[in-house]
């Protein structure tokens, strides 16, 4: 996962003034690090201006300087006469400052994720809030917008990417209503405040829900003893199953008692009931009003217009085509599950609450996979060295560890990345892989410094940080990875390579600053590698004798297991994506009736659980992915096409890897993603390879 960004902080840096101010602002900001640098004897990374181990006071001072410098530059650029603006006196300084200051902002912001100090984490979080607040102010400066608009009107382009850069600046201003009247802008701000408040209320309602169900030991048959030990008990001795996703998932997947599964599924699906249904109804109406102020017909038009899919009609076409093409396979999978339930429970109707349990039961019967035992074949250090070799060989790279670089914790490692052929330094990456108290609790990649091309022709290198949560070696025993963690490592390291191999001219289009429908595709492509026999052999070895990798039969089983019941599970995800897209494409939708209509249509006749309100407990459509829930499937489908068409025959082929690096990873966010993929594939992307892959490994 590339890190989510509430707001693109690059706006702060891009909306700046003249070339003379670039040096001024950068020098002032860099001065914040001087005392810090004098205190350390560790080696700096040539080409990186990211700084680690800033104290809380240094973070605060640096944030002050960033904001103050930004204001100075914004004021200066706003004062440029409209008849005097040129590419060289406005646009070039914007790009230079944006590239040079983004790592300084990250030096303030990333410590909140990794620092061992409470004070530093608090200072970092506060710095982020202040910088984000300043970004919001800058994004609404009409005087700066007029100057940028004047540059755009002159049509003075240095290159196609420069043209796109200027257009993006104009677009970002206009998405904030700067091309509207003052009254409409004020209305937009009011709507935005209401939308934010309702989104927060929807999520808060879910987070505050503390409801639970009581069950006896017999009711929870099939759940492991460790799970039961983790449950609270009531006075009557029954276990409390709280309606949190981790508890609910365990019950739905492992509990042998159908009545229990249904009770939990119904209770989970009716959380926040009427409260959140009303919130969502009002939220969607406000979003439509907001989009119409900007000239769109509905909120989905507004969201999708800025993404690879372009139009809601394209999204509907995509989802429906996938759903239809998977229907036969999904029906086959459903019949297998129904037959097994009939054998175990008699003539009790199969419901959606049975899907996870019986899918797991069939997988246990069909595949010889003991994931607990399999873990012993994935020592972390062996997996990591294998991942390094695969990515180096495939993309013509060389990784070198820097043993004396400054880091924020003893577990952190730093590597430089070189082009194998030319020896050019491409960038660096930090690995912060082990869990510890106070550290961010998820896995992600953070872009610490974006690659960019300076006016003098020199290239600023890229710097990435990979954060993960693996268990450290204990008592001389190597840290062992679950297979799901191995897959995740491939995916996230794909983002690292994606960031470092980018060759965009502008920092704004570099690395992970790409179309949100596109950003996950490269990592999804590379995630496929860890299901290939050659890769599994390379990264595995029994922890007591690493010369013994997993067997060929296990490699085959993992590939088949990956696709087991995938059609049926994907249909369920498509159901929610369609719901999200429909409510954001039309007015006055009855969300309860919509689910009742869609559920049997998409899920092969399976009705929605009676008494549930799925729309009341679907957080992705409330905040973060509204009108864009389809994007994960979109990425997965086109990644499957790329992998099947180019990599599957010879997944270690460096010629193909270099083409992927140069044609897909290299160009960056200034290019249309469909054009990049079409150039690489020799045709437009297709869903067919994705559908075929599901059918190939079906039962």
N, C-alpha and C positions, 0 to 999 in steps of 0.2 A: 504494500500500500504506500503510495506517495502521500506525504502528509497533506491532510485537508487544510485549506487556507480560508479563514473567515472572510478575508479581504486581501486583495493583492497589494502587498506593501510596496511593490515596485512603482505604484502610482506616486508614492511619496518622492521617489527618486527621479522619476521620469519627467515630472513637471517642474523643470528647473530652468535656469537661465543661461548665461553666456559662458564662453569657454574659460574666461578669467576666473569665474567663480568655482569652476571645478576644482582647481588646485587649492583654492582657499578653503572650500568646504571639506575636502578630503584631508588636507593638512591639519585642520582644526580637530577633526574627528580622530585622526591617527594619534594626535598628541595625548589623547586620553589613555593610550596604551603605554606611553613611554616609561612611566614609573614601574608599571607591571613588567615590561620587558627587561628592565634593568635588574629586577629582582631574580630573574630566572637564568639558569645556565643551560637550559635545554635548547635544542636546536630549533630555529624557526623553519617553516616549510617555504622554500623559495617560490614566490608567485602567489602565496596564500596570505591574505590579510585577516583571516579569521583568527580570533584570539580566544584562548581558553583560560579558565581559572581567574577570570576577573572577579574581584571582590564585589560585595553588594554596593559599596559606595562608588566603585569604578563603573559599574553597570549604570547606576543612576546618573553619574556625570556624563557618560557616553550618550545615554538617551537624551539628556539635556542638549548636548552639542548637536546630535543628529536633528532634533526638532528645530533648534535655533538656526542651524545652517540651512535647513530646508526652507524656513520662513524667509531668510535673507534672499535665497535664490529665487523663490517664488515671487517675492516682491520685485526683484530685478527683472525677471522675465516678463512680468506683467507690465513693466514700464517701457518695453521695447515698442517703438512706434509701429503701427500696423503696416505702414508702407516701407518699413526697413527690415522686416523679418526675412531671413533666408534660412536655407537648410543649414549652412555652416554656423550661423550665429545663434540658432535656437536648437535645432534637432541634434546636431553632433554633441553639444554639451550635455543635452538630456541623456543621451545614451552613455556617454562617458561617466557621468555622475551616477547613473543608475547602476552600472557595472561595479563601480568602485565602492559605493556605499552599502550595497546589499549585504556583503559579508560583515560589515560593522553592525548592521541591524541584527543579523543572526548572532553575532557575538553577545549581544544583549539578551536575545530571546531564547536561544537553545539551552542555556543553563537551567531553565525551569524544568526541563525534561530529565536532566542527568546529574545535576550537582548533588553532592553529599551534604551541602549546607542548607538548612532551612532558610536562613537569611538571604542567601544567594538566590534560592528558588523564588522566594517572595519578591525580591528586587527585580528578578527577571520577568516574573509575571506582571508586575506593575509597569515595568518598562514596555512590555508588549502592549498593555492596555493604553498607555500614553501614546505610543507610536501609532497604534491603530486609530486612536482618536484624532491624532494629527492628520493621518491619511484621509480620514473622512472629511475633515475641514478642507484639505487641499483638493479633494475630488469635487468640491462644490464651488471653487473659485472661478467666478465668471470672467474675471479679468485675464486669468491665465488661459482659459478656454478660448477667448477671442484671439489671442496671439497664436495659439496652436492651430486654430481654425484658419487663420490668415495664411499660415505656412502651407496648410493643406490646399487652400484655394489657389495658390500660385502654381501647384503642380510641378514643383521643382524636385524631381526624384534623383537620388544618387544610384539607386538600385531598386529592384522589385521588393527586396526585403525592407528597405528604407521606406518605400511607399506604404507597405503594410504596417510598419511601425507607426507612422504618422496617422494612418487611418485608425489604428488601435487606440491611440491617444484620444482622437476625436470621439471615437465610439464610446470609450469609457466615460468621458465627460457627459455625453448625451444619454447614456444609460442612467445617469444621475439627474437627468432632466435639465441640463444646462441650455438646451435648445428650446425650452418651453418658456412660457410666460412666468413671471414671478408668482402669480396666484396658483398656477398649476404645480409649480415646484413646491410651494408650501403645502399643497394638497398631497403631493407625493410623500413628503416628509411625514405628514400626519398619518397617512396610510402605512408607511413603513414602520412607524412606531407601534401602530395597532397590530400589524402582522407579527412583529417581533414579540410583542406581549402575549399574543394568542399562541404562538409557537412554543414559547416558554411555558405557558400554562398547560398546554397539552402534554409536554414532556414531564413537567412537574407532577401532574396528576398521576402519570404512570409510575414515576419514581416514588411518590408518596404512598402508593397503594401497598398496604401491608397485609392484605387478605391471605388466608391460608386454608387448607383443608386438613381434616384429621383422619388418619388411617391406622388400622391395626397392622401388625407384622404380616398377617395373612394377606391383607389388602395390597401389600407392597412386595409380594412374592416376585423374585427375579432380580430385585435390586441388591447390589453387593453390600456386605456388612459395613464397609467403610462409609457408604452413602448413608446408611441408617444411623451410624454413630454421629454423623454430622448434623442430624436433625434434632430440633428441640422436641420435647414431649409435653403433653398436656397433663392435667391432674389425673385424668382417667388412664394415663399410661399410653395413650395413642400418640402417634408421631405427627408433628406439624409439618406439612409440605407447603412451604411458602411459594406463592405464585411468581417466582423469579425465573428467568429464562433457563438458567443452568439446572435448577431443580426440575422444572417442567420437562426439559429435554431429556433428562435422565429417566424420568417416569415413562414418557412416551416411547422411549427407545428400549427400555429394559423390563418394564413391569409386565408380568405374565397375565395379570388380571384385567380383562377387557373393561369391566365396569369402572375400575380405578382410572384407567387411561382416559375413558370418556369423561368422567367427572372432572379430571384435571384439565383436559382440553377445553371443556365447556367453561369452566371457571376462568381459565386463562384468557379465553376468547371474549369474555364479557366484561373484562376489567374496564373500569371508568365509564362504562355504559353510556347513559344519556349525556353526561357531562362532556366527554370528549367528542361525542357525535355533534353536539351543538357547537363546540369550539371549532371542529374541523369544517363544519358548514360555513360558519362566519369567516374562517380563515381563507377558504377557497374564494368566497365572494370578494373579500378584500384584495386578494391576489389578482383576480380578474380586473378589478377597478384600477389597480396599480399598473398592470400591463397595458390597459387601454389608454391611460394617460400618456404612455410612451408610443402609442400608435399601433399596438398589436391588438388582434381581435380577442385573444384570451391569454391566460398565463402560460399555457403550454407553448404557444407560439413564441412568446417572449423568451422562455428558457431554452427551447430547442434551437431557435434561430442562431444562437451563439455556439452551437455544438456541431459535431461532425454529422449528426443525423439531419440537421437543418430544419425539418418540418415535422409537426406531429403526425401528419399523414404518412410520412416515411417510417416513423416509429410504429404506428399501427400496422402498416404493411409488413414490417420486419417481424413484429411479435406474432402476428397472425400466421405468417408464413412458417415461422419456426414451430408454432403450436400445431398447425395442420400436418406438417411433415413428421412430427413426432407422435402423432395420434396413434398410428398402428402399433408402433413399438411400445408406447405407454399403455395401450390396451392389453398387449401381451403381458407386460409387467404386472398390471393390475389383476389380471386373471390368475397369475401365479400366486399373488398375495391372497386373493380371495379363496383359492383352493386350499392354501395352507391354513387360513383361519377356519375354514369349514372343518378341516380335519381336527383342529385343536379345540374349537369352541362350538362346533355344531352349526345350526342354521341361524346364527346371529348375523345380522347384516354387517357388511364391511363398511366402515366409516373412515373419514379422513384422519381421525385420531389413531387409526390402526396402521397407517402407512409406515412410520418409522420403525415400529416394533417388528412387523412382519418382514420388512425389507432387511432388517438386521438378521432376523432368523434365517431367511433364505441365504443371505451372504455367509452365515456361519456354516450352513450345510453345503454350499456350493464351492467355497474357497477354503483352501488349507492355509489360512492366515491367522497366526497368533501374534497380534501386534505387540503384546507384552514381550514375547520372546524376540520378535523382530527388532525391538529397540536395542537389544544387545549387539546388533551388527552395525550400529550407527554412532560410534564415538565421535564427539563433536569435532575434535582436531582432525580426524581422518576425513570426515564429511567436508569440512572447510577446505582442506588441501585439495580434495577432489573437485570441489566447486571451482576453486581457483584455476586448476589445470584445465578444466572444461572450458571456462570462459576465456582464458588466455589463448588456448589453442584455436577456439572457434573464431575469435575476433581479432587475432593478431596483436595481442597485448602482452605486456610484461609487468607483473606486480613485484614490488620490492618492499619489504618491511623496513620501517625507519625505527630503529631501536631506541634512539635518544630524543625522540620528539616529545614536546610537552603535551601532557594529557591531563584530564581531570580526575582520573582514577587509575589505580594500578592495573586493572583488568583491561583497560582500553588499549587497542593496538592501532597503529597508523601505517598505511601503505601508500606508496607512490605508484602511479600507473603511467607506463610508457608505451608508445607505439613501437611494436616489435621491429618493424622494418626500418623506420627512420630514426628511432631513438628519441623522438620528441616527447617531452613531458606533457601528458594530457591532464593530469590532475592527481588528487589524493582522495583517500577515503579512510574514515575512522570506523572502527568496529567496537561497539559497546554492547557486548553480547550477553552478559550474565545478569541475572536478577539481583537486585539489592534494594534495601529500604530507601524510600524517597524517590526512586527512579520511576519514570513514566512506565506504565504497566502494560503497554502493547508493543507490537513490532511495527516499525515504520522506517522510512528513509527520509532524511531531512537534507534539503539542498542548502549547504552552508555558504557556498560561493558559486555563482553561475559563470560558466565560460562566456567569453565575449571577445570581440575583435576591437582593438583600440584604433584611433585615428592614424597612429604611426605604424600600423600593421602588426603590432605585437598582439599575442593572444593571451588573455587572462585565463588561467587554468580553472577547472571545475573542482569543487571540494564537496564531498558527500559524507553523511553520517548515517550508519546503519545501527539502529537500536533494536535489541531483541531481549528475550527473557529466558534464556536457557539456564539450567542448573549447572553450577560449577562443579569441577572435580571435587570429590569428597573422600577423604581418607585414602588417597592413592588410587581410588577407582575413577576411571575416566567419566566425564559427563556424557551421558547417553541421550540421544535425541529420539523422540517419537517420530514415526514416519511423517505425520502431519507437520512436524517441525522441520523436517528435511525439505518437504515441499515448499513450506513457507520461506525457508532460507533461499532456495533457488529463485523464488518469485522476487523477494526483496533485493537479492543481489542483482537480479535483472534490472531493477530500478537504479542501482548504483552504476552499472555499466551504461544504462540509458543516459544517465546524467553526465557521466564523464566523457562519453563518446560524442556528445552533441557538438556541432561545429557552427552553430548559429552566430551571426554577426552581433546581434543584440542580446543582452542579458535577459531582456523581457521574453525572448523566445527560446531561451536556452534550457537544456536539461529537462526538468519536469514541468516547465512552464509551457505546456502544450494543451491542445484541445482536451477537455475533460472526458470526452468519449474515446479519446485516443491514448490517454496517458497510461492506462493499464495494459494496453495491447502488447507492447514489447515484453513486459514482465510475464504476461500470460503465455506468450510464445515460449519464453525461456523456461517457464515452469514445467512445460511439457517434457523437457529433457530428463527430468528425474524419474520418469516412468520408462525410459529407454534402457535396455539391457546394458549397453556399454557404460552408461553413466552410473547405474546401480552397482555394477561390478567395481567401478572406480572409487565410489564413495563409501562402500561398505566393507566391513571386516569385523569378525567376531572380536569383542573387546579384549579377550584373553589371548587371542592369536589373530592379529589383523590381516594375516596372509590368507585367511579364509573368508571370502566374500559370501553374500547370500547366493543361494542356488538358483539355477535357471528357472526351475519350476515356480519359485517365489516371484521372480521377475515377471513371468507370464501372468501369475495370479494377480499381482498388483495392478497390472494394466487392465485386466478384465474387471477387477473389483472397482476400479476407478469409475467405470461406466455403468456399474450395476444399478438398476432402477433410476438411472439418471434422467431418463425421459419423463418419468412420472414426477420426480422431484422438480424438474425444470418446468413442467406444466404448472405446478403449484406456484412457482416464482413468476411465471408469465401472467398468471391470474392476478397477482398483486400489481405487477407492472401495468397491466391493462387498466385496472381500477385507478391507479395513480394518474395515468395519462387521460382517462375519460373525465375524471372529476375536474382536471385542470384544463380541459378543452371545451367544456360546455357549462352553462348556467343551471342552477336549481336542480342538481342531480340528487335524488334520494339515495344516499350512500348505502343504507341498509338493503333496499330493494335491488340496488345495483349488484351487491355481492350475491344476493340470492339468485339473480339472473345469471351472473358470470360463472359462479362456482360449478354448477352442473355442466354448463356449456364447455368450459375449459377442462374440467376434471372428469370427463368421460362419464357423466351422470351422477357422480358423487355430490350430494347436496351439502350446502353449508351446514355446520353443526347448529341444530335448533337452539335458539336462545343466545347465540353468540353475536357479537357486534365487531367483526374484524376491523372495521374502520375506526373503532374507538381505541385500538391498541396497535396501530401501525405507524411507529414513530418516523420511519423514513419519509413518509409523505407529509409529515408535519414540519420537519426541519432537516435540512441537509441534502435531501434527494428529491424534493418536491418537483414533479413533472419530469424527473430524470432517473427514476428507479430502473428504467430499462438499460441503463448504461453498463452495468456489470455483465448482463447477458450479451450485449452488443460487443463488448471487448472479448469475451470468451469465444463468441462465434467467429469473429474475424481472426483471432489468434489461432483458432483451430484450422482455418483455411490456410493461413500462412505456413503453419507447421506441417500440415499434411502435404501441401503443394511443394514446399521447398526443403524441408528438413527431414521428413520421416524416412525417406529412402537411405539417407546417409547423414544422421544428425550431427556428426562431428566434422562435416565437410567445411573446411575453412574458406573455400571459394564462396559458398553460399553465406557463411557467417560474415565475411567481409562485405558482400553485397548488402546484407541486412544492416550492418554497421553504417555503411556509406549512404545507402538510399533511404533507410527508415529512421535510424537513430541520429544520423548526422545533421540533416537539414533543420530540424527544430520546428518551433511553433509558428513560424512565419508562413509555412507551406500548408496547403490543404491536405489533411490526412488521407483522404481518398486518393488524391493524386500520388502521394508517396507510396501507398500500398499498391496502387495500380502499376506504378513504375517498377516496383520490386517484383510483383507477381506476373507482369506482362498482360494483365487483364484487370477488370474491376473485381473487388472482393466479392465472395459468394458465401451463402450459407450451406452449400451442399456438402462440403467436407465435414462440417460440424455434424450434420444429420447422419452422414455415412459413418462417422466414427462411433456414434451411439449404436447404430445398427450392427456394426462389425463385431462389437463385443457383447451383444445381447445374449440372453440365455437361449 
